[in-house]
Amino acid sequence: MGNKYRGYYKAVDANGNLITYNPGDVVRKGELYYLATDNIIGHSPEHGTRVGWVSLGAGGSGGSGTDGATGPIGNTGPIGSTGNTGNTGADSTVAGPIGSTGATGSGYSNATINGVTLQMTFQSAGVGFGSTEIIGRVVGATGSDGAAGTTGPTGPTGGSEHILGFVLDGQGTTLVAQHYTDFPRVAEMEGEVYEVGIRSIDSVPTGFIRFAFNKLPASYTGAPGASLEADGERLGNYTQLSSGNRGITASSGLPEGISAGDLIYPNFIGTGMTQKLQVFLRYRTT
C-alpha cells in the first residue's frame, strides 16, 4: 500500500480533537515533507524520528517547456492519370446508351492561405460528371520538444505551530482537582500560547471543572528551593467546562509567552471532575 498525502500538518481537527497520523502518511510542514513511520498523536514533525517522523526533504517544480517550431512543408505529390473515355454507342435511329464513367483522376498541389501552407488533393470525376472535390491538410514533420523551463522559486518560510497535551486517567476513580506536577512537559522552543482546550469522555455530571496551565520558567530548573506548584506562573485565565458538557476550547487571557525549557503542567479546581480528561495548549513560534 502506497504513502498517503495528508496535506499541511495539523495537530487537531476543526472540532479541536487530536489527529492521529498512521504509518505511511505524508505531511508538509513549512518547506519540508515528512513521513510517519508509526502511529503519531500530538507530536509535530520537528520532533523527528524519536516520535516517528522522517524528513523527506523539499524541492521546487520545473515549469513547462515551450512548443516546438513548425516543421517544413512536404513535397508536392505526382499528378494523377487521366480517366478512361467511356464506350461510344452503336449507330441507330435510337440513341445509343451513354458510355460508362471514366476512372477518377487525382492530383496534389500546395496552396498558401493567410500564411498557412496547405497540401491540396484534387479528385475529378470522369466524363458526364465534371465534379471536383478538394481536400486540404497542413503538412510537415512535427517540431522537436522545447527545452525544460527553469525551476520555480522557493516559497517563503512560515512560523511553526506546536501542541502540548496531557491525558489524565483515574483508572476507574474520579480525578482530583489539584495541581498535576508529577509529569510536567518541557516547552521545546520559544513562542506564545494562544489557545487551550479540554476534553472528557463522559459529560461533567454536576458543578463544573476549571483548569489552566502553569509554567515554571527554565531559569528555576535546579535552583535551590524551587517548587513547581509554589513558583509556577499561570498562563492566561481559568477555562470552565460546565455541567453536561464534554469539551471546550478557549483563549481567555491569552496569548502569553513561554521559553524553551519552561516546565508546563495543568491545574484544576471545581466539583465536577470526571474519571478521564485530556487537556492541551497550542503555541506558535514568534
C-alpha positions in Angstrom: 0.0 0.0 0.0 1.5 3.4 -1.0 2.0 6.5 1.1 -0.9 8.8 1.7 -0.5 12.6 1.5 -2.4 14.3 4.3 -1.7 17.9 3.4 -0.2 20.5 5.7 0.4 19.2 9.2 -2.3 19.9 11.8 -2.3 18.7 15.4 -6.1 18.8 15.8 -9.1 18.8 13.5 -11.8 21.6 13.2 -13.5 20.3 16.4 -10.3 20.5 18.4 -9.7 16.7 18.6 -6.2 15.4 18.3 -5.5 14.0 14.8 -3.9 10.5 14.5 -1.3 10.0 11.8 -0.7 6.4 10.7 2.4 4.8 9.2 2.8 5.8 5.5 1.0 9.2 6.0 2.9 12.1 4.5 2.5 15.8 5.6 4.1 19.1 4.8 5.4 21.5 7.5 7.0 24.8 6.3 9.2 23.8 3.2 9.7 20.2 4.2 7.7 16.9 3.8 7.6 14.3 6.5 6.7 10.5 6.5 5.0 8.9 9.5 6.6 5.6 10.5 4.4 4.9 13.5 1.0 6.0 14.9 1.6 9.6 15.9 -0.7 11.8 18.1 0.1 15.4 19.1 3.7 15.4 18.0 4.9 17.9 15.4 7.2 16.7 12.6 10.1 18.8 14.1 10.3 16.2 16.9 11.9 13.9 14.3 12.5 10.2 14.5 12.1 9.9 18.2 8.4 10.3 17.8 8.1 8.5 14.4 8.6 11.3 11.8 11.1 11.0 9.0 12.0 14.1 6.9 11.7 13.6 3.1 13.3 17.0 2.2 11.9 19.6 -0.2 12.1 20.8 -3.8 10.6 23.2 -6.4 8.8 22.2 -9.6 10.1 23.0 -13.1 8.0 25.0 -15.5 6.6 23.6 -18.7 8.7 23.7 -21.9 7.6 25.8 -24.9 6.1 24.3 -28.1 8.5 23.2 -30.8 8.7 25.2 -34.1 6.5 24.1 -37.2 8.2 21.5 -39.4 9.0 22.2 -43.1 6.4 21.7 -45.9 6.2 18.2 -47.5 7.0 17.7 -51.2 4.2 18.0 -53.9 2.6 14.7 -54.9 2.6 13.5 -58.6 -0.3 14.4 -61.0 -2.9 11.6 -61.2 -3.5 9.9 -64.6 -6.5 10.9 -66.8 -9.6 8.7 -66.5 -10.5 6.4 -69.5 -13.1 7.6 -72.0 -16.5 5.7 -72.0 -17.5 3.5 -74.9 -19.4 5.0 -77.9 -22.9 3.7 -78.6 -23.8 1.9 -81.9 -25.3 3.8 -84.9 -29.1 3.6 -84.7 -32.2 5.7 -85.1 -32.4 5.1 -81.4 -29.8 6.9 -79.4 -27.2 4.5 -78.1 -26.5 4.2 -74.3 -24.3 6.7 -72.6 -20.8 5.4 -72.1 -19.7 4.4 -68.6 -18.0 7.0 -66.5 -14.2 7.1 -66.7 -12.0 6.4 -63.7 -11.5 9.2 -61.2 -8.3 11.2 -61.7 -6.5 12.8 -58.7 -3.6 15.2 -58.1 -1.8 17.2 -55.4 -0.8 20.8 -55.2 0.2 23.3 -52.5 -1.7 26.5 -51.6 -1.0 29.2 -49.1 -3.9 30.8 -47.2 -3.3 33.6 -44.7 0.3 32.5 -44.2 -0.6 28.8 -43.7 0.6 26.3 -46.4 -1.8 23.5 -47.2 -1.3 20.5 -49.4 -4.4 20.2 -51.6 -5.7 16.9 -53.1 -7.9 17.3 -56.3 -10.2 14.4 -57.3 -12.2 15.0 -60.6 -14.9 12.6 -61.8 -14.9 11.3 -65.3 -16.9 12.4 -68.4 -20.5 13.1 -67.7 -20.0 14.4 -64.1 -17.3 17.1 -64.1 -17.4 17.5 -60.2 -14.3 18.3 -58.2 -13.5 17.5 -54.6 -10.7 19.5 -52.8 -9.2 18.2 -49.6 -6.6 20.3 -47.7 -4.3 19.4 -44.8 -1.3 21.0 -43.2 1.9 19.0 -43.9 5.4 18.9 -42.4 7.2 17.0 -39.7 6.4 17.6 -36.0 8.8 20.1 -34.4 11.1 18.9 -31.6 10.2 19.4 -27.9 11.0 22.7 -26.3 13.7 23.0 -23.6 12.7 22.4 -20.0 11.6 25.5 -18.0 13.7 26.8 -15.1 12.9 25.7 -11.5 10.2 27.9 -9.8 11.3 30.0 -6.8 11.0 28.5 -3.3 8.0 29.8 -1.3 8.6 31.8 1.9 9.1 30.0 5.3 6.1 30.3 7.7 6.2 30.2 11.5 5.8 26.8 13.2 2.9 25.7 15.4 3.0 23.2 18.2 0.7 21.4 20.6 1.5 20.2 24.2 -1.0 18.0 25.9 -1.8 15.7 28.9 -4.0 12.7 29.3 -5.2 12.1 32.9 -6.8 8.7 33.8 -8.2 8.0 37.2 -8.2 4.2 36.5 -11.8 3.8 37.4 -12.0 6.6 40.0 -12.8 10.3 39.8 -9.8 12.5 39.3 -8.9 15.0 42.0 -9.0 18.8 41.4 -5.4 19.8 42.1 -2.0 20.8 40.5 -0.7 17.8 38.5 3.1 18.4 38.9 4.2 14.7 38.7 4.7 14.7 34.9 5.4 18.2 33.6 6.2 18.7 29.9 9.1 20.7 28.6 8.5 23.5 26.1 10.8 22.7 23.1 11.1 26.3 21.8 10.2 29.9 22.5 6.8 31.1 21.4 3.4 32.3 22.6 0.5 30.2 23.9 -2.7 31.3 22.1 -5.3 28.6 22.8 -6.1 25.9 25.4 -8.7 23.1 25.4 -10.2 20.3 27.5 -12.0 17.0 26.5 -13.8 14.5 28.7 -15.1 11.0 27.7 -18.1 11.5 30.0 -20.1 14.7 30.4 -19.4 16.8 33.5 -22.0 15.3 36.0 -22.6 18.3 38.3 -20.9 21.6 39.1 -18.0 22.5 36.8 -14.3 21.9 36.0 -12.0 24.9 35.8 -8.5 24.4 34.5 -5.4 26.3 33.5 -1.8 25.7 32.6 1.1 26.8 34.8 4.7 27.2 33.7 7.9 27.0 35.8 10.5 29.2 34.0 13.6 27.4 32.8 15.7 29.7 35.0 14.2 28.0 38.1 15.3 24.5 37.0 17.8 23.2 39.5 17.5 26.3 41.7 17.6 25.5 45.4 14.1 25.5 47.0 12.3 25.9 43.6 8.8 24.4 43.6 6.6 23.7 40.6 3.4 24.5 42.5 4.7 27.4 44.5 6.7 29.1 41.8 4.6 28.1 38.8 3.1 31.0 36.8 -0.4 30.6 35.4 -0.8 31.1 31.6 -4.0 33.1 30.9 -7.2 32.8 32.8 -9.1 29.7 34.0 -11.3 27.9 31.4 -14.5 26.4 32.7 -16.2 23.2 31.5 -19.8 23.3 32.8 -22.2 20.5 33.8 -23.5 18.4 30.9 -20.6 19.3 28.5 -17.7 17.2 27.3 -15.2 19.7 25.9 -14.3 23.4 25.2 -11.5 25.3 23.5 -10.8 28.9 24.7 -8.2 31.7 24.7 -9.2 33.9 27.7 -6.2 35.9 28.9 -4.0 34.7 26.0 -1.6 35.0 24.3 1.2 34.6 26.8 4.9 33.8 26.1 6.9 30.7 27.0 10.6 30.0 26.6 12.4 26.8 25.5 13.0 24.7 28.6 10.0 26.0 30.6 8.2 23.2 32.5 4.4 23.1 31.8 1.7 21.3 33.9 -2.1 21.6 34.3 -4.0 22.5 37.4 -7.7 22.1 38.2 -10.4 23.4 40.5 -14.1 22.6 40.8 -16.5 19.9 41.9 -17.3 18.3 38.5 -14.2 16.2 37.9 -14.6 13.0 35.8 -12.5 9.8 35.5 -10.6 10.7 32.3 -9.6 14.1 31.0 -7.5 15.3 28.1 -6.1 18.9 28.2 -3.9 20.7 25.7 -2.4 24.0 24.8 -1.3 25.4 21.4 1.7 27.6 20.9 3.5 29.1 18.0 7.0 30.4 17.4 7.3 34.2 17.3 
